[in-house]
């Protein structure tokens, strides 16, 4: 199990979860069975689909969700909880069941992304951790998916660590790979999730040396002619000439990191070809987003390095996923649907399941959400060709580790590629639009 | 020292830093003295000032920047570096000197926010870590500063953990407090940096119980009448009535989390006063940003809980700080100014120092940046009433721990309040504008 290997994740939590727990323990309601649901009321304005990411990281964090002596002592010392609650937390192990959309899955407003079936006490303390991870990673994955769709067969490389929190950078690189990126510049992300690490040199390396030729020679001597040389520190045309002079026509690639990338790529391609370096690739890396990538489709560019716009979700740095109780046991021991009444933040009560309706050719035609008791929705069979969307993530406290670690990322990336290909073609348009599928709710009573 | 206490920060790094290191070690240039500078070419569009935050976290991460056996083994196994580089990294200790703007300081385009004076090898490997931390935390602090300015004397409370990466949430809460927030909902942030943790209950707690009155009674029984009751799960007017019925007129506060907050606050204030609960406060928490806070200035609101817009930088989730080499030793052992030539990404060569010019009443009138050799700029005395902006953060590898941990946050928050008060009044306007001060460069030759 990777991720926070040496530190508890239990305090990555909002205080109110523990004060609610304390009050419920005292009132005798903490052990009522509850169903919590993660969903979103809307996609970011203009987006046509969302991408679930972070599921594997959530399961890794859940495995580390333990209140150790250090955590409990601090909670007592800071007056966050009383002794009875501290005692409960010291023994805490999540023993409930969690179903949800597989990582990499496409989603829409109202999709029941994760369903937590547990006591109130066990479910309520997971709210912040689940939302932090899913909201962040899914925001990056949604942007990444638009970028890889725009890039077509050309590889996209993640390089955004410097423009996000240093640990968020790990989650962002991972989420980018879930949505089709082929590598990352970030070493810890590569190590933790078995990703391909990429990168060769910055302008600082050229400036360190007495001239550009010396810098290129030093790089090629150490990294081989297959390396990527950054050619825009001084003058691109001279840079390309020196690059081939030093590395020979077997040079792996040149990188352009400033200026009008489309125009420069054409000129550099002609220059490289004229020099006989027909196999030398061109990678571009300056302030790209999905629109810039699409605009470069006809330019002779071989790969895209994306940073800021990827890790900040291309204008939408978070999702609006919420974690709501949708059913709970009453005083008589019966499970009842519940929902907040406020008009602007209404939610649909009841446990849920979901399936994606497909036509005869396997093209998605809609989202079906079934509502009812946990037992009814668990047993629900989607009609016709619909593909079930829920998988078991945790059963009676047992985490399915197939969704975690490097293996989890690999599966999620495969899943995303497969299910994105099901979508109606207009789902992949970058222009402002409505959700690509609409959602039908089936009430099982 | 807090922050990542048990894990090395050394792999929170882009691969190219280590490949550059390897090539420079092989070429014999790795130990040339270099000056690296963190600066930004621009503020986010329309912003009038930036706020430095994350300095303390960077120093904490620097203390943990060690390539242990685990890290070195992985770097070799993944083929990131060769044996000679691995050997260098195993012994790595930063022994250079870092000066910079104190945490909480205001900045403008071109401000030399951090100046790293070290060998190329020691300076180049800190690029990603420094930028990740400073770009993230400063983006949150800049948004937080606008919010606390708009809130005036009313306290702002940080509640955004669920809308950002789970570890970024810690940095975000900390940065919010640097810029004037008085507390955070996030337990780990409170623990790690000695912040005030806040929060009582969510809608889930009301929904757990058979009716709202039971839920309120359970909360008051456990947390006391001084607690905050969330009154908008069903009907606000009934909620307020029940809250006072259960808690009495000594109820601490009610929280509104949906609807038209300004209109509701007026109605709730009238209702509370009519019920005799004249001391019961009103806190509001639904999708606030600095503009919504400003719009509520005349409403009877006592405190603001801010989430999404705070942790996402209120439209600008990252800063555009870069880390550039501005001077380096040449083959002859002399320090030379260097700079990238590309028109759109030009930088000013040379080590720098800075001061804020003040008028006779202590009001800031401009930013002065001195450029020259590290020795000349270190000895530079700002003219007239100007306030020096650089402090020593690390001297010959020795970290000044006064800037780290809980003490560092306290100092940074005090500093921010003091230096924001120096700014021209129009600096605090929320409308789109230009940088509040312009920058004058003094070349010391």
Interface residues (C-beta under 8 A of the other chain):
Chain A: X5 X6 X7 X9 X11 X12 X13 X14 X15 X16 X17 X18 X19 X20 X22 X23 X24 X26 X27 X29 X32 X34 X36 X61 X74 X75 X78 X80 X82 X120 X124 X127 X128 X129 X131 X132 X133 X135 X136 X137 X159 X161 X162 X163 X164 X165 X166 X167 X168 X169 X170 X171 X172 X185 X186 X187 X188 X190 X191 X197 X198 X199 X200 X201 X202 X203 X204 X205 X207 X208 X209 X210 X214 X217 X218 X219 X221 X222 X223 X232 X233 X234 X235 X257 X258 X259 X308 X311 X312 X313 X317 X318 X320 X323 X324 X325 X328 X330 X331 X338 X339 X340 X341 X342 X343 X344 X345
Chain B: X5 X6 X7 X9 X11 X12 X13 X14 X15 X16 X17 X18 X19 X20 X22 X23 X24 X26 X27 X29 X32 X34 X36 X61 X74 X75 X78 X80 X82 X120 X124 X127 X128 X129 X131 X132 X133 X135 X136 X137 X159 X161 X162 X163 X164 X165 X166 X167 X168 X169 X170 X171 X172 X185 X186 X187 X188 X190 X191 X197 X198 X199 X200 X201 X202 X203 X204 X205 X207 X208 X209 X210 X214 X217 X218 X219 X221 X222 X223 X232 X233 X234 X235 X257 X258 X259 X308 X311 X312 X313 X317 X318 X320 X323 X324 X325 X328 X330 X331 X338 X339 X340 X341 X342 X343 X344 X345
